[in-house]
Amino acid sequence: MWFSFWRSRDRFTLDHLRYLTDQLAKVQIVNEVNKDFVIEALRSIAELITYGDQHDPSFFEFFMEKQVVAEFVRVLKLSRTVSIPLQLLQTVSIMIQNLRSEHAIYYMFSNEHMNYLITYSFDFHNEELLSYYISFLRAISGKLNKNTISLLVKTRNDEVVSFPLYVEAIRFAFHEENMIRTAVRTVTLNVYHVGDECVNRYITSVPHTDYFSNLVSFFRNQCMDLNRLVSETLKNPCPDSTSTIIAAVDEIEDNLYYFSDVISAGIPDVGRLITDSILMLLIFPLLLPSLRVVDANDMQSGVVTSLYLLCCILRIVKIKDLANTIVVALFYPLETFTRFSRGKVNGYISEFGLTSVSQEPDDDNIAKGNAGCLTVNVPNSSSSSGFNPESVMSEDNCSSSNLALREVLLSYVTKGDDVLVWGSLSVLATLLQTKELDESMLDRLGILPQRKQHKKQLLQALVGEASGEEQLFSSENSLMRDGSGCELDVYLEKIKEQYGLSFLPSDFLMSPRVPRFQVLDALVSLFCRSNISAETLWDGGWLLRQLLPYSEAEFNSHHLELLQVSYKNSATALVKEVRGFWPDLLITVLCNEWRKCKKAMESSYPPKEPKCILFPSQMLSSEEDIPEGSSFAAGEKMHELVKVFVVLHQLQIFTLGRPLPEKPLIYPPGDLPANSRAQTSGLDVSGPKPGTEVSLVNAVPCRIAFERGKERHFCFLAISAGTSGWLVLAEELPMKKLYGVIRVAAPLAGCNPRIDDKHPRWLHLRIRPSSLPVLDPAKFNPNRKLKTKAFVDGRWTLAFRDEESCKSALSMILEEINFLSDEVHRRLKPLLNLETALDLSGPEEDSSSHSTTPPNSV
């Protein structure tokens, strides 16, 4: 019988389907002898039914008449090998996925055959079988709607009492394999988005609500794993650390997007269940207590991870109650949550945030936590009534448990290290952009943009809630007076009732202007700090620009003085770079960073995503990677100084309410003097190229060996043209006196010429790269260390005929370096002089006027 199956026949016919069905019905046992026939029969039937659904309805009519699905179930019961369940699940999945007829789907889901397959006791120790099973569940869920879902549930008195598809799917919600977890989420989302009220009540009934709290528990463990990775990376960085953290971050964000998708289905109570679970299992006992730095010598990974996770949750999970509760929690003293983390959470003891491992619910499907939990110390202290950064952050401690968490964040801005500042700014920026927050909440935080304040006050004046002049021009914020500030009181009461956290508001809550002044003070003090990276200052500049109007009205004289002093210090540091290693690229880098900074400041979003705080870029490379005195280290320093100068300069323009010019206010290139070496040699500003003919009138003969034992004769020239300069080695043309051909050229700037102490005819030169990595993004990745070999400085040792020739060459180099540096300084003068720059950037000036050519000598 088995060999007759292989007879040649037309495959896509009803006769062939009838033949396969008859043969399958004759199967009484499935073993190693006939399993190949059964597998091929199942596969072929799926193919024929799919074909018939699209071309010939009689195929599926026959399929229903013969009750072939029942035959599938019978064959499954007979099977003693794993290959039959594999093929059967694949066959049914293919059929369900490809059937277009609604009538066909109804038949497939009826008669309880699907529920039987869903609840069948498959051997899930076989990973391939589990994969096929999950695909089978996903295929069914893809065909769900309000009509078909009723075929898969059991009801009693119009209430759903059994839903095998959903229950069996969430059994694997926390499987170790990510693809299985993803497929299960697809199944649940397909169920949620059907919108069947009876099914929704079933989903939100006990014990099925445990799924949502278990989801958050699983997510919490992932957060703890991330903290462990970050901590280990900070202590012992390795080449794979970044990719490992990125993978963990991606999974965490995928989980949060899943929460968001679940909430968007609009099932009553699900948003509340997820909100309560996130607050009770993660925010209150873990993230908020971890915002305190335990020790200045600690790697602070717990704080960094918590700041990132707060940003991530606020940015992705769009629940109004969740966002507003987190904001209100920031007004509580840290001690409140350290005590909370020692209490009971949902009936079991939770000690996340402390040094012991968290206690998990007894659920085999939840991945167990590890010892990499976030740690805090819990000193006994009462709540604070005010904010004083100087008293908050001593030299050895960055936060205090008697401070409100909001004040802790501001204290990090004023006194924390670069990563803490960046993380705190990210949280404030995320809150500012969270649309679910009421404006009164932002105002209490001190981060409500002034344009929104003015808009609200104008509206209040127009509707006559108070005197127009009083509303528009009162120095006090009207949000407290008109009662809109009661939103905070509502959530304070809700936290007390629902979560058992009581709190006596500190004095600043009663003074509406104080929070705003605190934020402004913290941001201004940030720009006066010299140990903060430029990227972090850019984030601070973006936040400051979002908060304030385009005028200096909000700045007091002390603020303006501090900003000016900081700017002048930055300008002084920039001037020193004119005589440094990279003056020839200083203007290029400055123009590039000006454009980038302007774009970042005017953007609707912060310059960096919150997850970047997990990968802090080093301000300068370590000494292990770059030798002392390396031009590459000097280039990194110059680039950092330029970025700091640019943001401080743009802030100066911003405080005066003037628009930022498209380009920095610098003078255009000047004309080359007629007697310059660049002119007499016949070179232009494009620079020397190998093979180019050049005049050797000013050249000095020398010898150099690029290979051991192979000395060559050249004529040496040092040439500057505008802000560029080169060291040139040319071979003299035998048939054309005083002319030669350029063989080698190197940058003039940074060559650091030095006559050898023991051999006065030898001149040592440093040969640095012609470009910075930051100007070549293809070679520069800020999240990875650069290979030192790619940026090692070269060395030339030139031997001259006599000491006078050597001194002459040295004098030529120093003279040309001075010409180059003087030209760079001349072009930068209007930008370095703040008063001149602000005058030139006035609104009456057109941007084209910035390029007018002034005299060469300023």
N, C-alpha and C positions, 0 to 999 in steps of 0.2 A: 504493500500500500504506500509505503513511504517513497518508493522510487517513482511511483506514478505522479507524484507531485511535480517532478521536474520535467514532465512532458511539455513539449512546445505548445503554447496556446496564446491567443491574443489576451494580453494582460488586462487592459482597460475595458472590460465587458462585464455585463451582469452575469453571464455564464461563468466567468472566471471567479467572480465573487461567490456565486452559488457553490462552485466547486470547492473553494477554500473553506467555506462555512461547513459544508458537509464533511470534509476531511477532518476539520477541527472537532466536530461533534463526535467523531468516531474515536477520539483520543480518550483512553481510559486510565492511562498512567503516563507520567512524564518522567523520563530518566535520561541517562547519558546517550541512549540509543536514538531516541526520537526528539530530543530537545532542539536540534537544529531545524527540524521540520516545523515544530511549533513556533519557534522564534521567527522563521521566515513567513509563516502563515500570518502571525500577528502583525508583522511589519507590512506585509502586502495588503491586508485588510484595511489598515490605517490609510495606506496610500490610495486604495480604491474608494473608500468612503469620502476622503478629501476631494478626490477627482469628481465623484458623483455629486457631491454637494454643490459644485460649481458648474457642472455640465448636464447631469441627468438625475432628476429627483427620484427616479425609480431605484437607484442604488440605495439610498437611505431608507426608502419604504421597505425594501427587502431586508435591510439591516434591522429595522424595527420589528418586522413580521417574524423574523427568526430569533429575535431577542439575543442578538450576538453578544451584547454586553454581559448578559447572564452567562454565556459560554465562556467569556473572558474570566469571570469570577470562578466558574467551575474549574477551569484549567489552572488558575492560581492555587486553588485548594489542593489540586492533584500534584502540584510541583514539589519536587524535592531538591531542586538545584536553584542557585541564586540567579542564574541567567534568565529564567522565565519571568520572575518578578521585575527584573530590570527591563526586559523588553515590553512587558505588559504596561508598566508605568509610562514608558516612552511612547507606546502606541496610543494609549488613552490621552496623554498630554498632547501629542501631535494632532489627534482628531479634534480635541476641544479647542486648541489654538486656531485651527484652520477652518472649522465649521463656521459658515457665514449665516446660515439659516437659523432664525430664532426658534423655529419649530424643532430643528435638530438639537439645539442646545437644551430646550425643554425636555426632550426625550432623554438625553444623556444624564440630566440631573434628576430625573424622576426615578421611581421604583427603588430608591435607597441604594442603588448600586454604587454611586459615588461615595456615599457615606460609609458603605461597607469597605471600599478600598481605602478611604481615609483612615478608618479605625483599625485596619488589618494589622496584625502583629508582624511587621516586617523585621528582618534582622538588621537593625541600624548600626551594628558594629561594622558592617560593610560600608565604607565611605561612599563608594560609587552608588550603592543602592539609596543611601540617604540623599545624595545629590539629586537622583532621579525623582525621589519622593517629593522633595521640596519643590522641584520644577513642576511636578504634577499639581501640587497645591496652588502654586502660583498661576498655572494655566487655568484652573477652575476659578480662582479669584478674579482673573481678567475678564470673565464673562458675567460677573455679578451685576445685577441691577435690581430694582425694587420688585420685579416680577420673578426673576430666577432665584433670588436669595431665599425666597419662601420655600423652595424645593429642597433646600439643604438644612433647614432648621426643623426642630420639633417643638410644637407648641402645646400648651395646656391653658385653657381659659384665656385664650388670646395673648398669652405671654410665652415668650421663648424660654424653653427649659433646657434645650440642647442645641449646640452649634458646633459639630465636630471639626469643621474646617478651621474655625478660629481657634478652638481650644488646642487642637493638635499642632497648629502652626506655631503658637506662642510657646509651646514646649521647647522649641529650638531657637527661641529669640536670643539666647545668650550662648549659643554654640561657639566653640573656639574658632571655627572657620568663618572668616569675614563674609565670604560669598553666601553662605547659608543664612547668616544674620541679615544680610541685605535682602535676600529673597523673602524671608519671613516678614520684614518690614513692608515689602511690596504687597504681600498678602493682607496684612492688617490695614494698610492704607486703602486698598481696594474695598475692604469691608466697611471701613469708616465712611468712605465717600459715597456709599450707596444711599445713606441717609434714611434708612428704615428705622422708624421710631421704636418698634419692638426690639429689634436687634440692638439698638443703642442702649435701651434700658438693660438688656442682658449684659452688654459689655461693661456698663457702669454699676453692675451689681456685685455684691460679694459672692465668691472670692475673686471674680475676674478683675476687680479694681487693683488687686495686688500686682498685676502686670505693669501698671504705670509706676508704682513705687519701686518695683524691681528694676524697671528701666532706669530710673534715677540712681538706684543703688549701683547698678552696673556702670553707669556713666561716672558716678563718684569714684569707683575703683580705677577707671581709666584716667581720671584726673590725678589720682594719687600716683599712678604709674608714670604719668607725664612729669610730675614733680620729681620723682626719683630719677628719671632720665636727665632732667635739667640739672639737678644737683650733681649727678655723676659727671655730666659734661663739664660743668664749671670747675669741678675738682680735678678731673682727669680727662681732658679733651682728647678725642681720637678722630681719625679721618671719617669714620662712619657716624659720628655723633649727630651731625646736622641732619643727615638723611633719616636717621632713626627718630629724631624729634619731629621732623616734618611729617613722617608717616603717622606718628601718634597724634599730632595736631589735626591732620586731615580726618582721622577717625573721630576725634572729639567733635569737630565741626560737623561731620556727617550726622552724628548722633543728635546734635542740637537742631540741625535742619529737619531731622525726622520728628523731633518734638514739635517743631513749627508746623510741619505738614499735618501731624495728628490734630493739632489745635485748629488748623484751618478747616478741618472737616466739619466743625461747628457742632460737635456732639455735646449736649448739655452736661455740665459737671466735669468734663475731661480737662478743660483748661484749669479749673480749680484744683483737680487732683494733681496735675503736673506741677502747678504753682506751689501747692502745699509740700509736695515731695521734694522739689528743688530747694525750697527754703529750709525745710526741716532736716533733710538729709545732707545738704551740700552747703548752702549759703551760710546759715546760722552756725552750725557746729564746725565747719571746716574752713571756708574761704575767709569769712570776716575775722575770726580769731587769728588767722595766719597773716594778717596784714601788719603784725608787729614784728620788727626785727629783734631777734633774741640777743645777738652778739655782733659787735662790729666786725669780728673776725669770721663770722659765719658767712657762707656763700650766698645767703639771702634767697635761696631758690624758692622757699615757700612763699615769700612775699611776691616774687616775680610771677610765679605760676598763678597765684591767687588773683593778681591784678589782671593778668591775661584772661583768666577764666571769667572774671566779672565782666570784662569788655565783651567777650565772646557771647555770653549768655544774654546780655542786654541787646547786643547787635542782632542776634539771630532769633531768639525766642520772643515773639511779639505779643506779650501778655501785659495788659495795662496794670493789673494788680501786682504782678511780679516786679515790673519795673519800678512802680511807685513804692512798693514795700522795701526794695533794695535801697532806694534813695532815702526813705525815712530811717532805715537802719543805720545810715551813715551819720545820723545825728546822735546815735547812742554811743556811750563810752565803750571802749574796747573791753572793759571788765565785764560788761553785760553778756558778751558772747563767749568769753572764756568760761564764765559760770554756766552758760547754756550748754556748752560743749561737754560739760561733765554730767548733764542731766539725762533723762530718758528721751529717746526719740522714737515715736511710734511703737512704744511698748518694749523697746530693748535698749540697753545701755550703749551709748555712743561716746567714744572718746577720740573722734577724729580731731586732728589739730594738736593732739597731745602726743606724747612719745610712745604710747602703746598702740597696738594694732586694733583697728576698729572691730566691733562685734557685729557679725552679719546675721540677717534673718536666716532661718533654717530652710534654705532653698537650694537644691542641688543644681538648679539651672543658672544660679548667679555665680559669676567668677569670684573667687575669694580675693580679698584685699591682701596687700603685701605690707611689709614693714616700712616701705618708703613713704610714710605719711608725713604731713606737714607738722612742724613742731612749734609750740609757743611756751613761754613761761607765764605763769599766772600770779602776779603779785597782787596783794590785797590793797585796793585803793578805791576811793570814791570818785564820782564823776566830776568832770571839770566844768567850770562856768565860763571859760574864755579861751582865747587862742593866743599863745605866745611862743613863736617858733624858737626863740632863743632858749626858753626854759624847757621846751619840749625835747629838743635834740641836743643832748650833750655830746661830748667828744666820743663817748663810748656807747651811746644808746640813741637809737633813731626814732623811738616812739615810746609813749607812756600809756598805761592801761587806763588812766583817769581822763584821757582825752577822747573827744568824739572822733569817730573814724574819719569823718570829713576833715577834721583838723590834722589827723595823722597824715592824710594824703597831702595836704598843703605843706605840712612840715617836711615831707619827703622832697617836695619841689624846692624848698628853701635850703635844706641841709643834706638831703640824701645823695647817694652816689648817682652816677649817670643812669644806671638801669632803673633805680627807684624813681628818679625824676621822670624818665620816659614812660614808665608804667603808670605813674600817677596822672600824668598829662593825658595818657591814652584813656584812662577811666573818665576823666573830666570831659574829654572830647566826645567819648561815646555817649555819656549822659546828655551832653548838649545836642546830639543828633538823634536821641531816642524820641520818636514822635509820640510814643505812648505816655510820656510824662506830661503832666499838667504844667503850664507856664509858671504857676505859683510855686511849684516844687523847684523848678530851675532857679527861680528868683531867691528862694530860701537857701539854695546851695551857693548862690552868688554867681551863677553862670548864665543868667538869662540875658541874651543879646540886647543891647540898648535899643536897637530899632524896634524890637518886639515890645519893650517897655513903653516906648513913645507911642507905638500903635495902639496899645491897650489904653493908655492914658488919654489919647485923642478920642477914642471911641467912647470912653466914659464921659469925657467933656461934652461930646456931641449929644449923648442921650440924656444929659443933664443930671447925672448922679451927684455932681458937686459943681462948684464954681469952675468954669473953664480955666481961668487963670490958675486957680489952686491946683487943679488936676495936672495941667501941662507944665507948670513952672515951679511946683513945689519941690523943695530939695529932698523931701522924704518920699520914699516909694509908696504909691497909693495902694499896692496890693494888700497890705495889711489893713488899711483903713476901709476898703470896700468889701472886705469879708472874703475875697477870693483865696486868701491864704489859709482858709479853713481846710483845704484839701490835706494839708500836712496833719492837722489835728484829727481828721477822719481816719487816716492810716495809723497814726499813733494809737488811737483807740482800738483799731482793728488788730494791730499787732498784740496789744495787751490782752484782748479777748480771745483771739485765735491761737496765739503762740505763747501766751503767758509772760511776755516781756513788758515790764513796767518801766517807766522812764520819766523823770522830771526834767522838762526842757531847760537847757542852760540859757543864760541871760541873752546871748546874741540872737536867739530866736525871736526875742521881743523887739529887736532893733533891726529893721529891714535893710538898712544901708551897710551894716557891719559885715555880713557875709561877702558882699561884693567888694568891699575895700580889702578884705582879707585875701581874696583871690587875686585882686590887682596887685597888692603888696607882694604876694608870693611870686607872681609872674615877673614883676619888675626886678625883684631880688635875684631871680633866676638869670636874668641877662647881665647881672653884675658878677656872676661866678666864672672863674677861669678854668675850673676843672670839669666842665661839662662839654660834651661833644657838640659839634655843630649841628648834627642831625637832630639832637634833642632840642637845641635852641630853635631850630626851624619848627618843630612841633609846638614849642611854647609861643613862637611868633604867630603861628596859625591860630592858636587858641585866643591869644590876645586880640588879634584882628577880628575874630568872630564876635568877641564880647563887646568891643567898644565901637562907638561911632567914628566917622572919619574926621575927628578933631581931637584937640588936646584937652577938651572940657573935663574929662574924667581924671586926667593926670594932675596931681598937685605939683608944686614947684620941686618938692623933694624927689618925686618920681622922675621928672624931667632932668633934674641935675644928675641923678644916678645913671640914667640912660646915656646922657651926654658924656659923663666920665668913662663909662664902659666903652662907648664908641671911640673916644679919643685914645684909650689904651689899645683898642684893637687897631686903630689907624697907625699908632706908633709901631706896633708889632709888624704891621704890613709893610711899613717903610723899611724896616730892617731886611725884609725879604728882597728888596730892590738890590741889595748888595750880597745876596745869598747865592745859593746854588742854581736857582731856576728863574732868574729875572726875565729871560727870554720867553718864558711861557706864562709869566705872571698875569699879563693882560688877557691872554687867551683863556686861562682858567677863570679869571674874574668875570669875563663876559659870559662864559658858559654858566657859571654858578649864579650870576645875576638873573639870567633868563629862567633857570630852574627854580630859584628862590621866589621870583615873582609869580611864576605859575603855581608854586606850592602855596604861597600866601593867599592867592586869589581863588584857590580851588574850594569846592564845597566840602571836601573831605580832607582829613589830616594827611600830611605827607607820607606817613607810614601806617601800615596795618598793625593792629594790636599784637599780632603774633610775632612781629619783628622784635619785641622785647625779649623773646626767648633766644634770639640770636644776636646779641649785642656785638656790633662791630668794634674792633679795637680802634682807639683814637690814633695810636701809633703802633707800628709793629714791634714785636718784642726784640730785645737785643740779641736773643739767640738766633733769630731769623736774619737780622740785618746787622752787619758789622758797624762798629762805632765810626761815625763820620761818613756813613754811606750817603750818597746823593739821593738814593731812593727814600731813606728815612727823612731827609731834608725835604724831598718833594711831598711826602705825606703831610709833613708839618705845614708846609706852605699851603697845600690844598685845604687843610683844616682851618688855618688862619683866614684864608680868603672867604670860606663859607661863613665863618663867624662874622667877619667884617661886613659881608654883604647883608646878612640878616639884620645886623645892628644899624646899618646905614638905611635900609629900607624901613625899619621901624622909626627912624628919625623923620623920614619923609611922611610916614603914616601918621605920626602924632600931630603933625601940622595940618592934617586933612588934605594932603595933596596926592594926586594920582602918581603911581610909580611909573617912571619912564621905561620904555621898552628896553633901552640899553643903558649901561652905566655912563655917567657924565664924565667922559674922559676926552682929552684932546686927540685929534687925528694924528697920523704919522707926519713928522716933519720932513723937509727936504734934506738930502745928504749934502754935507759940505763938499765944495768942488775939489778940495785937496785931501779928502778922506782916502784911506787905503782901499776902501771898497770901490771908489771911483777910479783911482789910479791903477788898480788891478784889473778893472774891466768887469767886475761882478755887480749884479743888481741884488735887490732884496729877496729874490727867489732863492738865492744861495748857490754855493758851489756844487757842481755835480761831477762825478768821476768822468774823466775824458774831456772836460771843458778846458779850453785854452785860457790862460791867465797871465797877466803881466807880472814879472818877477822883480820890478824896480825896488820894492821894499823888502824883498825876501832875504832870508839869512840861510846860507848853506848849512846842512847838518847831516848826521848819519843816524840810522835807527835800525834795529834788528827785530823784525816781527816774528822770526823763527830763530832758534838757537843756532849760532854759527853762520847766519846768512844776513850780513849787514848790507844795507842799501843806502844810497845817497839821494837826498831830497833837498829842495829849497823850502824853508818854513815861512809861513805867513800867518799872522793873526789879523782877522778882518771882522769889523762890525758894520752892520747896515740897519739903522733904526733900532728895533728891539731884538734883532737877531745877531748872532755872531758865530764865527767858525774858526777852528784851527785847521790850516790847510798844509798838506804835504804835496808838493808838485815836482815832477821830473822835468829838468831843463831840456828844451828842444835843441838838438845839436845844430840844426840848420837855421835857427831863428833865435838870435841872441836876446836875452832878457825876457824870454817868454818860455812858458812851460805848460805841461798838461797835468791837471789835478788827478792824483792817484788816490788820495785818502783825505777825508774831511771829518771833523768831529766838532761837537758843540764847544763854543768858547766859554760860556758861563759855567761856573763850577769847576774849572780845570785846576784851580789851586796850584799855580806854578811855584816851583821851589828849586833853587840851585843846590846840588848835592854838597854836603858839608866837606867831604873828603876829595871830591873831584869837581873843582869849580867850573869845568867845561861841560858838565852834565846838567841838564834841565829836566826835572821830573814834572809830569803833568798827569792829572786825574782825568780820565775820559768817561763821562757819565752818559747814560742813554739819551737819545735825541728827543724822547717823548716820555710823558708820565703815563702810568697804567690807567689813571682815571680818564685820560683822553683817548684811550683805546679800550672801550668796554668789553670787547671780545676777549681780552686778556685779563680782565679784572672782575673778580667775584668777591664782593665784600663779606660774604658768609664763609669764605674759605681762605686759608692762608696762602699767600703767594709763594711760588717756588723761588727760593733765593737765587738760584743759578740764572734765572731769567733776567735778574736785575743787579748783577754784580758789576761794579765799576771797573773800567779798564785802566791800564797804566801805560804811559809812554815815557821813555827815557831818551831824550835827544842829546847827541854828542856833537859839540860845535868845534870849530877849528881852534879857537882860543877863548880866553875868559871874556874878552870884550864882546865877541860875537854872542856868547851865552847871555851876558848882561843885556845886550841890545835886544835879543829875543824876549827876555823877561820884561824889559821895559815896554816893548811893543804889545805884549799880551795885557799887561796892567793898564796901559793907555786905552786899548780897545775895550776892555771890560768896563772902564770908567765911562767911555762914550756910550756903551750899551745901557749901563745902569742909569746914567743921567737922562737918556731919552725915555726910559721907562718911567723914571720919577717925574719928568716933565709932563708926560701924558696923564699921569695919575693925579697931578696936583689939584685939579678942580674937584676930584672926588674925595681927596684927603682933607681938603678944607671944607668943613661942614657948612659954614655960612655961605661960601661960594656955591657949593653943591645945591643947597636949598634954594638959593636965589635963582640958579639956572633951572631948577625943577619947578619953578612957579607955574601956575596955570596959564599965565599969559605967554609962556614960552612954548613954541612948537618943538616937537621932538627932533625935527631936522636941524634946529638951531644948535643942538648939542654937538654937531659935527662941523660947525664952522671952524675954519682954520685960524687959530690965534698965532701970534708971533712965536717963533721957535723958543725964544727965551721968555719965560713967564716972570 
